[in-house]
């Protein structure tokens, strides 16, 4: 049961950080200062901060006119929701399939791939 507390703490922290990033980037945009890169903002979405990104986008009217950014953001949100939903479904219905999926992902050696990016 402890894992749920860690997950809740992580999601709370990443969503707070994402909301602050959206607010700060909007403030920088208004004052013409150096901005937070789109890749960093989208990275926060991927890490789980997409609910706050949606709220920040419309609350601060930030990036609402940049269609290319919105398409990327919504595509990432859709992919994440489908992936998390699928993993949750497997965890609740077919643990053997979930274990197979985890082993497959581990075999991909993503750590070495991420260090090259």
C-alpha positions as CSV (number, residue, x, y, z in Angstrom):
1,X,0.0,0.0,0.0
2,X,3.0,2.3,0.5
3,X,3.6,2.5,-3.3
4,X,0.3,4.5,-3.6
5,X,1.6,7.1,-1.2
6,X,4.8,7.5,-3.1
7,X,2.9,7.7,-6.4
8,X,0.6,10.3,-5.0
9,X,3.5,12.3,-3.7
10,X,5.4,12.1,-7.0
11,X,2.3,13.1,-9.0
12,X,1.6,16.0,-6.7
13,X,5.2,17.2,-6.9
14,X,5.5,16.9,-10.7
15,X,2.1,18.6,-11.2
16,X,3.1,21.5,-8.9
17,X,6.4,21.8,-10.8
18,X,4.6,21.8,-14.2
19,X,2.0,24.4,-13.1
20,X,4.8,26.7,-11.9
21,X,6.8,26.1,-15.1
22,X,3.7,27.2,-17.2
23,X,3.2,30.2,-15.0
24,X,6.9,31.3,-15.1
25,X,7.1,30.7,-18.9
26,X,4.0,32.9,-19.4
27,X,5.5,35.6,-17.2
28,X,8.8,35.4,-19.2
29,X,6.9,35.6,-22.4
30,X,5.0,38.8,-21.3
31,X,8.3,40.5,-20.2
32,X,10.3,39.3,-23.2
33,X,12.8,37.4,-21.0
34,X,14.5,34.1,-21.9
35,X,11.8,31.3,-22.0
36,X,11.6,27.7,-20.9
37,X,12.0,25.5,-23.9
38,X,9.1,23.7,-25.4
39,X,10.9,20.4,-25.1
40,X,11.2,20.9,-21.3
41,X,7.5,21.9,-21.0
42,X,6.6,18.8,-23.0
43,X,9.0,16.7,-20.9
44,X,7.1,17.7,-17.8
45,X,3.9,16.5,-19.5
46,X,5.5,13.1,-20.2
47,X,6.7,12.8,-16.6
48,X,3.1,13.0,-15.4
49,X,2.4,16.7,-15.2
50,X,0.0,16.9,-18.0
51,X,-3.1,17.7,-15.9
52,X,-1.4,20.8,-14.6
53,X,-0.2,21.6,-18.1
54,X,-3.7,21.6,-19.4
55,X,-4.9,23.7,-16.5
56,X,-1.9,26.1,-16.9
57,X,-2.4,26.4,-20.7
58,X,-5.9,27.7,-20.4
59,X,-5.7,29.5,-17.0
60,X,-2.7,31.5,-18.2
61,X,-3.8,31.5,-21.9
62,X,-0.3,30.2,-22.6
63,X,0.6,28.5,-25.8
64,X,-3.1,28.4,-26.8
65,X,-2.4,30.0,-30.2
66,X,0.6,27.7,-31.0
67,X,-1.1,24.8,-32.8
68,X,2.1,22.8,-33.3
69,X,2.8,22.8,-29.5
70,X,-0.9,21.9,-28.7
71,X,-0.8,19.0,-31.1
72,X,2.4,17.6,-29.5
73,X,1.0,18.2,-26.0
74,X,-2.3,16.5,-26.7
75,X,-0.6,13.6,-28.6
76,X,1.7,13.0,-25.6
77,X,-1.3,13.1,-23.2
78,X,-3.2,10.6,-25.4
79,X,-0.2,8.2,-25.5
80,X,0.4,8.5,-21.8
81,X,-3.3,7.9,-20.9
82,X,-3.5,4.9,-23.2
83,X,-0.2,3.4,-21.9
84,X,-1.1,3.9,-18.2
85,X,-4.6,2.6,-18.8
86,X,-3.2,-0.5,-20.5
87,X,-0.7,-1.1,-17.8
88,X,-3.4,-0.7,-15.1
89,X,-5.7,-3.0,-17.0
90,X,-3.0,-5.6,-17.2
91,X,-2.1,-5.2,-13.5
92,X,-5.7,-5.7,-12.5
93,X,-6.6,-8.5,-14.9
94,X,-3.6,-10.4,-16.2
95,X,-0.5,-10.2,-14.0
96,X,1.5,-12.7,-16.1
97,X,1.0,-10.5,-19.2
98,X,2.2,-7.5,-17.1
99,X,5.3,-9.4,-16.0
100,X,6.0,-10.3,-19.6
101,X,5.7,-6.7,-20.6
102,X,8.0,-5.6,-17.8
103,X,10.6,-8.1,-18.8
104,X,10.4,-7.1,-22.5
105,X,10.9,-3.4,-21.6
106,X,13.8,-4.3,-19.4
107,X,15.4,-6.3,-22.3
108,X,15.3,-3.2,-24.5
109,X,18.1,-1.6,-22.5
110,X,16.5,1.8,-22.6
111,X,19.1,3.2,-20.2
112,X,21.8,3.1,-22.9
113,X,19.5,4.5,-25.5
114,X,18.5,7.4,-23.2
115,X,22.1,8.3,-22.6
116,X,22.6,8.7,-26.3
117,X,19.7,11.1,-26.7
